[in-house]
Amino acid sequence: MNSLHQPMRSASITSVNVETETIHQDLLTIDRLIPRDTYSEFAFGPWHTYVLANATGDENDDEFRPQSGPAVKTALGHALPALYKLVEDTFYFARLRWVRVLTRTDGVLIPHVDFLECDRATTRLQIPLRTTPSSLHSEGDNVVHLRGGEVWFLDATAPHAAYTPAGPSRIALCLDFDMPRSDITACLRQPMQAPERPCLVHRPELEQCELNALIELGVLLDHTTIRDILRILATIHFRRQAHAAASLDWLVAAAKRSGNELLMRQAQEFKTYCLVRRVYRHHFAW
């Protein structure tokens, strides 16, 4: 672990106890849920989103958008009583708009910026419920392990990504509040606990020869291999010092190396989709 390259905009704001038997039972219930593939274009490996509360109270209404009305508990929220009680005991609900559970294993979340398809951003918190030291989150140049029970403000307007090894799914609560980030501690029912120092991950420099080798993967690039190569590129950020968004630059460069004009166009379009511009309910397809 080492110091920040540049200050993270995300920050741990407090912590809660997630090591209870009732929460453990809810996590086992989540393990048995039918997988959902919304936003699968951003992920390699199993990555699923489940809705505990939203504007409609319908757990199948799972494409995020900002809303002004109160969060309505879904059937799944009722089926996970310990997790919902954790939220109720920790936060005031007046400005809470979405409560979701995120699960991920053996995969990578491609670097992206949230809210591009929305008319405004929300203030987003995440609480890891089950995790391992090898489960990593990143923002910009920095890679960090979010410890179980830490309550993190995640600045999802910055390029960010995630990595999780094989094994039991990492499970986290994701909460969206309709309030400025500067006011977020006002949503806490209990006094804020001083957070530990972020668990930052040291990564060696990316050597020029390594970068050259990544770009040379373009000689293998075609419509059947592009996602496989993108997964390799997206993983490097967690192993070497590189910005979260660099893997999309490498993909564009590898596509140019391939000489395939269709792949060049698709690689650039995907980079734009992840980092610059999206349309609500439009999902990228290779």
C-alpha angles and dihedrals in degrees: 000000000000145000127293120277090208126357114278116233088209118079143178108247104180142329139244135197111261096162099097130122093237092053089047089055091051090051089054088052090053090051088061097049121116107259117254120208102198108141091013089143087075096052145068114200126013110331119161138176123207124187121225096170137004141142096289104034088234113127090202089062091086107144104105123237132156115261138184101212128081124281111260118208115243128215087262090053088056090048092056101053098162094053093046091048089051089056093045093048094047105040141039109239100212094099099023111116109166134026115188139164118223122200127187138166138168095002155082131250107219116238110267145146120242129224095031090127093046132083091233142002128250129213106260128204127187129196117190109220100177121016146138131221089255093059105099140189125195139198121185109314095348132091119195140174112229107215122224112273095016113132107220130191102215116201096216091179088076120075106270139169141177140216129199127179126225117282134066112000120266105238125197139170115237118199128185122200127192095225139090117279089238090064098044097108087062088072091063116102093201129049112275114263116222105257124229119250111280114269096238122187123230114222127182121242118276105246119222091240089055092050090049090052091052092052090046088063082082089083086068095044120120136132091281097050105035095094092045090053092044089056090055091048093048091051095054091071088067092050103040136034104270137126116266091244094049093091090065090052088050090050091054090048092048090050089054089050089054091059090219108135094199091054091046090055094044093048091053092045091051091050089052091047092053100041113017119022140007137164119229113261092006111120125196117244125187 
